[in-house]
Amino acid sequence: MQLTSFGGAIREDNFRWRNQLVRAAHVPIWPCDPHPDTDLLLFLRNGTELRKNSYVKTDQMFEVSWEMLGAYDETEREIMLTHDSLEVVEDAMKTWKKDRDEEKESR
């Protein structure tokens, strides 16, 4: 999964966030507000918070080797979505792909 903070900008003030397709491809992580269109909100295990309001991008998935990843911060704590949140991401990815495919067909 890929995360973004939209450069630390408040969502509503970010010109990209105004586009419905962009919004559809991002699910917020608590303590962000729930998604304005779907009311979805993801949670990290143990109530962990990220440094910035962040969103999981559901329009792309990448596979990388663990060796390529670095620690999020100096504590080297594990930062993981809850099981329920992982299911939400999986469903959101399927929905985003379906919506995108339907839009392509309607052109």
Phi, psi and omega in degrees: 000150178246138178250153172218151173249007186054037178070019180080001179285147174294131186315305187297336180271354183269123185301327180294325184293340180288339180279124185298323179293324176294312179301319182298334184267009182225132177244125183288151175252133178307135021264020174300163170289155176301158180302132186293337182261328187244348183067014179285148176207130180263155180229145175267150178300149176062021177067019180299144174241144175276164182297323181236156171302129188227160185223141174274128177276125183256003182269350179214148173227139181240149174245122179228157177285144178305327182296339181279345185265145176249171179291146178292320178211182185291344181283341182056027177288153177281130178245111185223145173290152174293163179302314179299321180293323176299321177294321177299316179298315180301313179295320180296322179295318178295317180296316180299316180297317179298313180298318180295317180296320178295321179294320178298319181294330183280352180281000000 
